[in-house]
Amino acid sequence: MKPVIVSSSNISALGYKEGDLFVRFKATGVYKYRGVPSEVVNAVVFADSPGSALNGLVKNKGYAFEKVETSPFEDDQVAEVQS
């Protein structure tokens, strides 16, 4: 999935590559969440509140994460989500 811009006060874009969810936070940079199922990623991308969905479906579920210096955002154009 190409990285997509989402409407959120904390998140600027989301990307998904090889089972990992990449989240570009507006204030803190890019984080990678490992082993997130594609269904969960889609739920976050298309949620009314992507930040709340990320908290409930990813962060609170204990997926391993790390801050990363490289991400899919540097390789692909970022597309806007069309709902």
Number of C-alpha atoms within 10 A of each C-alpha: 13 16 25 21 18 23 18 15 11 15 20 18 24 27 22 23 15 10 13 20 26 27 25 22 17 13 9 10 13 22 20 24 19 18 13 20 13 16 9 14 24 11 14 22 23 15 16 14 14 23 19 15 19 20 12 12 17 21 14 10 11 10 15 13 16 11 15 13 10 12 20 19 19 10 10 13 11 16 13 13 13 8 7
